[in-house]
Amino acid sequence: MFPFDTKFTSARFDEKGGLWVASSNDVWRMRFDSTTSVMSDNVNDRPCFVSVPNPASSTVTILDQEKEPAFGMFIVRDAGGSIVHTSAGPLINLLNHATGVYFLSSKEYLDCCPVKIVTQ
């Protein structure tokens, strides 16, 4: 499931029972069924939205697959999996966050894979 020679930095569960595993260059979300076997990982999840611009310096706009503004509860996590920002979208202000890599996910669409956001 993980690329060979991946160096993990952290792992934690979210409020929906998903396990977030972070490495120095990516993050994965896994969901489990009642027997604790893996149901899915990011390889099978689908991208449901994009963030523009990316890389960003202050704010990003979240667009759905039809390139329309996306609404809903969005969660921004740092590379360690900690929640650093939540927003109802479609605009997310990242001005007060350090330069780096963040991962955006939707609280409503659990089958969507996180989107990497680079801030500069």
C-alpha positions as CSV (number, residue, x, y, z in Angstrom):
1,M,0.0,0.0,0.0
2,F,2.8,2.4,0.8
3,P,5.8,3.1,-1.5
4,F,8.9,1.2,-0.7
5,D,11.3,3.0,1.7
6,T,8.6,5.3,3.0
7,K,9.7,7.1,6.2
8,F,6.6,7.7,8.4
9,T,6.4,10.8,10.6
10,S,3.0,10.2,12.5
11,A,-0.3,8.4,12.5
12,R,-3.6,9.3,14.2
13,F,-7.3,8.6,14.0
14,D,-9.8,11.2,13.0
15,E,-13.4,11.7,14.3
16,K,-14.8,9.4,11.7
17,G,-12.6,6.4,12.5
18,G,-10.2,7.0,9.6
19,L,-6.5,6.5,10.2
20,W,-4.2,9.2,8.9
21,V,-0.6,8.2,8.3
22,A,1.9,10.8,7.3
23,S,5.3,10.6,5.8
24,S,7.8,13.4,4.9
25,N,6.2,13.8,1.5
26,D,2.6,12.5,1.5
27,V,-0.3,11.5,3.7
28,W,-2.7,8.6,3.5
29,R,-6.2,8.0,5.0
30,M,-7.4,4.5,5.6
31,R,-10.8,3.3,6.7
32,F,-11.5,0.0,8.4
33,D,-14.5,-2.3,8.4
34,S,-15.9,-4.1,11.5
35,T,-13.3,-6.8,11.4
36,T,-10.5,-4.1,11.3
37,S,-9.3,-5.0,7.9
38,V,-8.5,-2.1,5.5
39,M,-11.5,-1.1,3.4
40,S,-9.8,1.4,1.3
41,D,-6.8,3.7,1.0
42,N,-6.0,6.8,-1.1
43,V,-5.2,4.6,-4.1
44,N,-8.9,3.8,-4.5
45,D,-10.3,7.1,-3.3
46,R,-11.3,9.6,-5.9
47,P,-10.3,13.2,-6.3
48,C,-13.4,15.3,-5.8
49,F,-12.0,18.8,-5.8
50,V,-9.0,20.9,-6.5
51,S,-7.4,24.0,-4.9
52,V,-6.3,27.0,-6.9
53,P,-3.8,28.5,-7.0
54,N,-1.4,25.8,-5.9
55,P,1.2,26.7,-4.7
56,A,-0.5,29.5,-2.8
57,S,0.6,32.4,-0.8
58,S,-2.5,33.5,1.1
59,T,-5.9,32.0,0.1
60,V,-7.0,29.1,-2.1
61,T,-10.3,28.5,-3.8
62,I,-11.8,25.0,-3.6
63,L,-13.4,23.9,-6.9
64,D,-15.4,20.8,-7.6
65,Q,-14.9,18.4,-10.5
66,E,-17.0,20.8,-12.7
67,K,-14.6,23.6,-11.8
68,E,-17.4,25.3,-9.8
69,P,-16.9,26.7,-6.2
70,A,-17.2,23.8,-3.7
71,F,-19.1,24.3,-0.5
72,G,-19.1,22.1,2.6
73,M,-16.9,21.7,5.6
74,F,-13.2,21.4,4.6
75,I,-10.4,20.4,6.9
76,V,-6.8,21.5,6.5
77,R,-4.2,19.2,8.1
78,D,-0.4,19.7,8.4
79,A,2.0,17.1,7.3
80,G,1.8,15.4,10.8
81,G,-2.0,15.0,10.4
82,S,-3.0,17.7,12.9
83,I,-6.0,19.9,12.0
84,V,-4.8,23.5,11.5
85,H,-7.8,25.0,9.9
86,T,-11.5,24.4,9.1
87,S,-13.6,26.3,6.6
88,A,-17.0,26.1,5.0
89,G,-15.3,26.9,1.6
90,P,-14.9,27.7,-1.1
91,L,-12.2,30.2,0.1
92,I,-9.6,29.1,2.6
93,N,-7.3,31.6,4.2
94,L,-3.8,30.2,4.8
95,L,-2.1,33.5,5.4
96,N,-1.4,32.8,9.1
97,H,0.1,29.3,8.4
98,A,3.8,28.6,8.0
99,T,5.2,27.9,4.5
100,G,4.9,24.1,3.8
101,V,2.7,21.3,2.7
102,Y,-0.9,20.9,3.9
103,F,-3.6,18.4,3.1
104,L,-7.2,19.4,2.4
105,S,-10.1,17.0,2.9
106,S,-13.8,17.2,2.9
107,K,-15.8,16.3,6.0
108,E,-18.9,15.4,3.9
109,Y,-17.2,13.4,1.2
110,L,-15.3,10.7,3.0
111,D,-14.5,8.8,-0.3
112,C,-12.6,11.7,-1.7
113,C,-8.8,11.7,-1.3
114,P,-7.0,14.6,0.3
115,V,-5.7,17.4,-1.9
116,K,-2.1,18.5,-1.3
117,I,-1.7,22.3,-0.9
118,V,1.7,23.9,-1.0
119,T,2.1,27.3,0.6
120,Q,5.0,29.6,-0.1
